[in-house]
């Protein structure tokens, strides 16, 4: 079935599409031990601490 080409104005169409291309910023927190950035609720890859406890031995 044929559909009219300009049924929806281009401004209205672009407003609808505008949220599709927004990028999400990754959530990062500072490590309490070394101060480097890490993902929240994860062991710090730099020092191996989580919740102020040494959890993983990290080779340096």
MMTF fields as JSON, N, C-alpha, C and O atoms, coordinates in Angstrom:
{
  "mmtfVersion": "1.0.0",
  "mmtfProducer": "UNKNOWN",
  "numBonds": 239,
  "numAtoms": 240,
  "numGroups": 60,
  "numChains": 1,
  "numModels": 1,
  "chainsPerModel": [1],
  "groupsPerChain": [60],
  "chainIdList": ["A"],
  "bondAtomList": [4, 2, 8, 6, 12, 10, 16, 14, 20, 18, 24, 22, 28, 26, 32, 30, 36, 34, 40, 38, 44, 42, 48, 46, 52, 50, 56, 54, 60, 58, 64, 62, 68, 66, 72, 70, 76, 74, 80, 78, 84, 82, 88, 86, 92, 90, 96, 94, 100, 98, 104, 102, 108, 106, 112, 110, 116, 114, 120, 118, 124, 122, 128, 126, 132, 130, 136, 134, 140, 138, 144, 142, 148, 146, 152, 150, 156, 154, 160, 158, 164, 162, 168, 166, 172, 170, 176, 174, 180, 178, 184, 182, 188, 186, 192, 190, 196, 194, 200, 198, 204, 202, 208, 206, 212, 210, 216, 214, 220, 218, 224, 222, 228, 226, 232, 230, 236, 234],
  "bondOrderList": [1, 1, 1, 1, 1, 1, 1, 1, 1, 1, 1, 1, 1, 1, 1, 1, 1, 1, 1, 1, 1, 1, 1, 1, 1, 1, 1, 1, 1, 1, 1, 1, 1, 1, 1, 1, 1, 1, 1, 1, 1, 1, 1, 1, 1, 1, 1, 1, 1, 1, 1, 1, 1, 1, 1, 1, 1, 1, 1],
  "groupList": [{"groupName": "UNK", "atomNameList": ["N", "CA", "C", "O"], "elementList": ["N", "C", "C", "O"], "formalChargeList": [0, 0, 0, 0], "bondAtomList": [1, 0, 2, 1, 3, 2], "bondOrderList": [1, 1, 2], "singleLetterCode": "X", "chemCompType": "L-PEPTIDE LINKING"}],
  "groupTypeList": [0, 0, 0, 0, 0, 0, 0, 0, 0, 0, 0, 0, 0, 0, 0, 0, 0, 0, 0, 0, 0, 0, 0, 0, 0, 0, 0, 0, 0, 0, 0, 0, 0, 0, 0, 0, 0, 0, 0, 0, 0, 0, 0, 0, 0, 0, 0, 0, 0, 0, 0, 0, 0, 0, 0, 0, 0, 0, 0, 0],
  "groupIdList": [1, 2, 3, 4, 5, 6, 7, 8, 9, 10, 11, 12, 13, 14, 15, 16, 17, 18, 19, 20, 21, 22, 23, 24, 25, 26, 27, 28, 29, 30, 31, 32, 33, 34, 35, 36, 37, 38, 39, 40, 41, 42, 43, 44, 45, 46, 47, 48, 49, 50, 51, 52, 53, 54, 55, 56, 57, 58, 59, 60],
  "secStructList": [7, 7, 7, 7, 6, 6, 1, 1, 7, 2, 2, 2, 2, 2, 2, 2, 2, 4, 4, 4, 4, 7, 7, 7, 7, 7, 7, 7, 3, 3, 7, 6, 6, 6, 7, 7, 3, 3, 7, 6, 6, 1, 7, 7, 6, 6, 6, 7, 3, 3, 6, 6, 3, 3, 7, 1, 7, 7, 7, 7],
  "xCoordList": [0.84, 0.0, 0.891, 1.879, 0.547, 1.36, 1.191, 0.095, 2.302, 2.299, 2.822, 3.843, 2.158, 2.65, 4.05, 4.356, 4.899, 6.297, 6.448, 7.296, 5.66, 5.788, 4.638, 4.151, 4.204, 3.133, 3.583, 2.803, 4.823, 5.391, 6.458, 7.297, 6.435, 7.42, 8.812, 8.951, 9.84, 11.197, 11.609, 12.355, 11.146, 11.489, 10.902, 11.572, 9.658, 9.018, 9.702, 9.885, 10.07, 10.755, 12.128, 12.516, 12.86, 14.175, 14.087, 14.962, 13.026, 12.83, 12.629, 13.134, 11.907, 11.652, 12.933, 13.118, 13.81, 15.034, 16.188, 17.216, 16.04, 17.18, 17.76, 18.968, 16.952, 17.455, 18.157, 18.78, 18.075, 18.625, 20.142, 20.75, 20.773, 22.224, 22.995, 24.213, 22.337, 23.058, 23.859, 23.357, 25.104, 25.969, 25.881, 25.741, 25.962, 25.968, 27.41, 28.304, 27.619, 28.938, 29.111, 28.222, 30.239, 30.417, 30.523, 31.152, 29.908, 29.974, 31.339, 31.737, 32.049, 33.369, 33.429, 32.882, 34.106, 34.333, 35.82, 36.566, 36.243, 37.652, 37.872, 37.039, 38.996, 39.383, 39.773, 40.472, 39.319, 39.619, 41.083, 41.602, 41.756, 43.147, 44.132, 44.961, 44.032, 45.045, 44.551, 45.365, 43.235, 42.706, 42.485, 42.055, 42.764, 42.534, 41.048, 40.315, 40.617, 39.216, 38.935, 39.754, 37.768, 37.355, 35.841, 35.164, 35.303, 33.858, 33.328, 33.974, 32.157, 31.636, 31.285, 30.843, 31.486, 31.193, 32.054, 31.612, 33.273, 34.222, 35.559, 35.845, 36.371, 37.727, 38.542, 38.422, 39.369, 40.206, 41.266, 42.004, 41.36, 42.348, 43.778, 44.724, 43.951, 45.285, 45.901, 47.053, 45.133, 45.696, 45.104, 45.707, 43.951, 43.358, 42.506, 42.167, 42.15, 41.338, 39.865, 39.505, 39.013, 37.569, 37.032, 37.273, 36.313, 35.71, 36.775, 36.58, 37.896, 39.022, 39.671, 40.304, 39.522, 40.185, 40.963, 40.519, 42.126, 42.922, 42.242, 42.117, 41.806, 41.064, 41.892, 41.885, 42.609, 43.336, 44.773, 45.032, 45.711, 47.119, 47.328, 46.998, 47.879, 48.092, 49.6, 50.356, 50.038, 51.439, 51.727, 50.967, 52.825, 53.142, 54.478, 54.881],
  "yCoordList": [-1.174, 0.0, 1.246, 1.306, 2.212, 3.42, 4.308, 4.434, 4.927, 5.824, 7.171, 7.218, 8.274, 9.585, 9.836, 9.492, 10.442, 10.639, 11.638, 11.438, 12.693, 13.751, 13.744, 14.812, 12.601, 12.522, 13.137, 13.822, 12.894, 13.451, 14.453, 14.155, 15.643, 16.655, 16.186, 15.361, 16.721, 16.296, 16.718, 15.991, 17.871, 18.312, 17.355, 16.984, 16.963, 16.029, 14.663, 14.017, 14.242, 12.966, 12.997, 12.022, 14.102, 14.216, 14.289, 13.777, 14.928, 14.97, 13.567, 13.243, 12.759, 11.397, 10.575, 9.728, 10.802, 10.011, 10.505, 9.834, 11.651, 12.293, 11.483, 11.542, 10.735, 10.0, 8.706, 8.085, 8.287, 6.999, 7.002, 5.977, 8.15, 8.171, 8.651, 8.807, 8.892, 9.347, 8.193, 7.075, 8.472, 7.457, 7.528, 8.61, 6.39, 6.326, 6.425, 5.751, 7.255, 7.395, 6.264, 6.036, 5.549, 4.461, 5.003, 6.034, 4.303, 4.705, 4.333, 3.169, 5.303, 5.067, 5.701, 6.78, 5.008, 5.544, 5.481, 4.764, 6.234, 6.215, 5.105, 4.87, 4.432, 3.392, 4.076, 5.089, 3.523, 4.131, 3.948, 4.713, 2.947, 2.683, 3.458, 4.212, 3.264, 3.842, 5.072, 5.813, 5.318, 6.514, 6.396, 7.363, 5.242, 5.085, 4.829, 4.446, 5.041, 4.837, 3.356, 2.632, 2.918, 1.526, 1.481, 2.461, 0.357, 0.173, -0.028, -0.691, 0.537, 0.381, -1.074, -1.819, -1.461, -2.814, -3.864, -4.997, -3.505, -4.441, -4.295, -3.265, -5.336, -5.276, -4.318, -4.315, -3.507, -2.56, -3.331, -4.119, -3.124, -3.853, -3.383, -4.098, -2.199, -1.669, -2.213, -2.648, -2.19, -2.591, -3.877, -4.478, -4.325, -5.579, -5.454, -6.465, -4.23, -4.031, -3.931, -3.46, -4.389, -4.2, -3.978, -4.788, -2.902, -2.583, -2.523, -3.052, -1.872, -1.669, -2.968, -3.0, -4.028, -5.3, -5.772, -5.589, -6.381, -6.958, -8.261, -9.187, -8.331, -9.487, -10.267, -11.498, -9.556, -10.189, -9.71, -8.525, -10.625, -10.252, -9.784, -10.495, -8.578, -8.002, -7.944, -7.425, -8.478, -8.391, -6.994, -6.444, -6.418, -5.054, -4.951, -3.865],
  "zCoordList": [0.0, 0.0, 0.0, 0.732, -0.802, -0.921, 0.301, 0.847, 0.726, 1.874, 1.408, 0.722, 1.757, 1.358, 1.9, 3.041, 1.069, 1.433, 2.578, 3.447, 2.604, 3.605, 4.615, 4.986, 5.057, 6.049, 7.38, 8.042, 7.766, 8.993, 8.587, 7.736, 9.189, 8.839, 9.26, 10.163, 8.598, 8.902, 10.305, 10.961, 10.786, 12.14, 13.178, 14.142, 12.973, 13.907, 13.865, 14.897, 12.683, 12.51, 13.198, 13.842, 13.067, 13.69, 15.205, 15.904, 15.723, 17.17, 17.731, 18.805, 17.017, 17.46, 17.457, 18.331, 16.504, 16.367, 17.237, 17.329, 17.868, 18.522, 19.679, 19.904, 20.416, 21.573, 21.204, 22.065, 19.967, 19.566, 19.616, 19.927, 19.312, 19.115, 20.326, 20.24, 21.458, 22.644, 23.234, 23.357, 23.595, 24.182, 25.695, 26.265, 26.336, 27.782, 28.288, 27.776, 29.278, 29.883, 30.89, 31.71, 30.849, 31.815, 33.238, 33.474, 34.173, 35.574, 36.124, 36.071, 36.646, 37.223, 38.603, 38.831, 39.529, 40.865, 41.156, 40.488, 42.153, 42.547, 43.561, 44.437, 43.433, 44.394, 45.696, 45.68, 46.837, 48.129, 48.519, 49.332, 47.955, 48.301, 47.434, 47.943, 46.105, 45.203, 44.464, 43.913, 44.43, 43.788, 42.296, 41.667, 41.706, 40.267, 40.017, 40.929, 38.786, 38.442, 38.226, 37.661, 38.681, 38.529, 38.409, 38.72, 37.962, 37.903, 39.317, 40.128, 39.624, 40.982, 41.294, 40.42, 42.538, 43.035, 42.352, 42.163, 41.979, 41.374, 42.078, 42.688, 41.987, 42.534, 41.683, 40.458, 42.323, 41.601, 40.817, 41.407, 39.502, 38.71, 38.966, 38.639, 39.543, 39.784, 41.068, 41.072, 42.162, 43.455, 44.013, 44.902, 43.53, 43.995, 45.245, 45.86, 45.638, 46.831, 46.468, 45.389, 47.397, 47.291, 48.69, 49.585, 48.884, 50.179, 51.282, 52.376, 50.977, 51.9, 52.365, 53.421, 51.597, 51.913, 50.706, 49.573, 50.93, 49.84, 49.416, 50.218, 48.168, 47.686, 46.673, 46.681, 45.794, 44.706, 44.742, 44.957, 44.534, 44.377, 42.95, 42.001, 42.799, 41.485, 41.218, 42.039, 40.066, 39.685, 39.183, 38.386, 39.648, 39.218, 38.57, 38.156]
}
